Amino acid sequence: MKTKFANLILCLTLVVIAIGACVIVAAPVAAQSTPTYTVVRTMVIGGDGGWDYVYADSAARRLYVARATRFMVVDLDSGKVVGEIPDTPGAHGVAVVPILVLASPPTVARTPPAFSI
């Protein structure tokens, strides 16, 4: 009986040590992986209707705003609209391929037109 009780105490002790080790190891990792986001800048770009997805291309310093029937291209540095991509009904987002210097908004018909930036 004493042997079973000693084994139970030993097992419980090992479980507590294992859980404690996991908490000690995981706590710094959880604290480091929490990013801090802040609002750096706001821009009023205007235009009719709402917007869906927005894509910021940091390399080209452009912001692509998907609207109901068009895309707006905004210069990230000046905050001004530098272009508009019309006739994109049903588009909700943009995929930019910098190597090819092409961007393609997905359309409802699933035949995305490509355009040069």
Number of C-alpha atoms within 10 A of each C-alpha: 6 7 8 9 10 11 12 12 12 12 12 12 12 12 12 12 12 12 12 12 11 11 11 11 11 11 10 10 10 9 9 8 8 8 7 5 6 6 5 5 7 7 10 8 12 8 9 7 8 10 16 11 12 16 15 16 14 9 7 11 12 19 21 24 23 24 24 16 14 19 25 20 22 21 17 19 9 10 16 13 17 13 13 13 17 11 11 19 16 16 23 21 20 18 12 18 10 12 6 8 10 13 17 17 24 19 16 12 9 9 10 14 11 12 11 8 12
